[in-house]
Structures are given as C-alpha cells and as structure tokens.
Amino acid sequence: MSISEMIEGWTNYIRSRKYKSMSPEIEEIVDERSKVCGECEYLTQKPIKIFNREIVKYRCSICGCGFPMMVFSMKKDCPKGKWKR
C-alpha cells in the first residue's frame, strides 16, 4: 500500500467516524468492501495490548494492509481482485 493510499484511507476513516462527513458514494463502496473483507480467508486477527487494554488488530495477510483503513482508500485495489477502485 502506498503512502497516498494510507493517508486517503485514514482520512476517510476519520471523516466517517468522527465527523460523519463522508460522501454517500464512498460510504456505499466502504460498506461493500467491508462485507467482502469480513468474510475473506486472508483477513487475520491478532490481539494486542494498548494501555493495558486488549484489542484485536485486523490485517490482510496478502497485502499487509490494516482493516478497516484499507477499505476506505478509494485508490486501493484488493490484491486478490475481490474489489477494485
């Protein structure tokens, strides 16, 4: 994943969660991609501790991208071709 894809992914993710200001088109794409990734055999889970709190970190085992940030980047394609820009 390129730096511009990561920046776009995190920017859209923050907009959607904190500011609730993402376009309906992007929201629809993110929802579709999230469903595909959520059922994908390459999505891995790893529990990690942050500030004495255990959380689960999700990552694509093929491209190494973090989930859900990767589905928020409109410049990114699934490395297995399950979704495209």
C-alpha positions in Angstrom: 0.0 0.0 0.0 1.4 3.4 -1.0 1.6 6.4 1.4 -1.1 8.2 -0.5 -3.4 5.2 -0.2 -2.8 5.0 3.5 -3.4 8.8 4.0 -6.6 8.6 2.0 -7.8 5.6 3.9 -7.1 7.1 7.3 -8.6 10.4 6.3 -11.8 8.9 5.0 -12.0 6.6 8.1 -11.7 9.6 10.5 -14.2 11.6 8.5 -16.7 8.7 8.7 -16.3 8.1 12.4 -15.5 11.5 14.0 -17.1 14.0 11.7 -19.8 11.8 9.9 -18.9 13.7 6.7 -18.2 11.1 4.1 -20.0 11.1 0.7 -22.8 8.6 0.3 -20.9 7.1 -2.7 -17.8 6.4 -0.6 -20.0 5.1 2.3 -21.6 2.6 -0.1 -18.2 1.4 -1.5 -16.8 1.1 2.0 -19.8 -1.0 3.1 -19.5 -3.3 0.1 -15.7 -3.7 0.6 -16.1 -4.3 4.3 -18.5 -7.2 3.7 -16.1 -8.8 1.3 -13.1 -8.4 3.6 -15.1 -9.5 6.7 -15.7 -12.9 5.0 -12.3 -13.2 3.4 -10.0 -16.1 4.4 -7.0 -13.7 4.2 -8.2 -11.3 6.9 -6.2 -12.2 10.1 -6.8 -11.2 13.7 -4.1 -10.5 16.2 -4.9 -9.5 19.8 -2.6 -6.7 21.0 -2.4 -4.7 24.3 -2.6 -0.9 24.2 -2.6 0.9 27.5 -3.4 -2.3 29.4 -6.4 -2.9 27.2 -6.5 -5.8 24.8 -7.9 -5.1 21.3 -8.0 -7.1 18.1 -5.9 -5.9 15.2 -7.2 -7.0 11.8 -4.9 -7.2 8.8 -4.9 -8.6 5.2 -2.3 -11.4 5.2 -1.7 -10.9 1.4 -1.0 -7.1 1.2 -0.4 -6.4 4.9 -2.9 -3.5 5.0 -4.8 -2.8 8.2 -8.5 -3.3 8.3 -10.8 -1.3 8.1 -8.5 1.5 6.9 -7.8 -0.3 3.6 -11.4 -0.3 2.5 -11.6 3.5 3.0 -8.9 4.2 0.4 -10.5 4.7 -3.0 -7.1 4.4 -4.6 -6.6 0.8 -3.4 -7.5 -2.5 -5.1 -7.8 -5.8 -3.3 -4.7 -7.8 -4.2 -6.9 -10.9 -4.8 -9.2 -8.9 -7.1 -12.2 -9.2 -4.8 -12.9 -5.5 -5.1 -11.5 -2.7 -7.2 -11.2 1.1 -7.3 
